[in-house]
């Protein structure tokens, strides 16, 4: 079959163009005949945790995941069970928002809180570094603490911007 005449553009119908694109695109999964394409793999949608709910995931029960929060972001640290599981060196950080403890590199029970009041510039920089290079880089985000989204009186935190949150997809959340 001859190609288009010189100077003439080949026109494809939209459906044919899509089929051609899918056939030639590298890295796109091809569906088997008669089989629907699989949706993209995604983790579970994130959720909002109260302090009481988060406390249930402190690594005490063998069959439960282990969660901890830093900066109001709840991470699943189960893959680091040797560090965060029952009896492990950092187990005190789990089941709560331990932002202050992470910033100060402290396991003192008084530091195992979300409160960053009075932290030095160096501690705040350390917190941001550890948050980014350890927690966000290694552990899946499973949710946010209610405190990050709500004020103490239960009213919405107007400073919370879902679009600025890591892995937060508003259409999956509300």
Secondary structure, DSSP 8 states (H G I E B T S, - for coil): -----TT------HHHHHHHHHHH-TT-----TT------------EEE-HHHHHTTSS-STTS--EEEETTEEEE-GGGHHHHSTTSTTGGGTTSB-HHHHHHT---GGG-SS--TT--HHHHHHHHHHIIIIIIHHSEEEEEEHHHHB-TTS-B-TT--GGGSTT--HHHH-
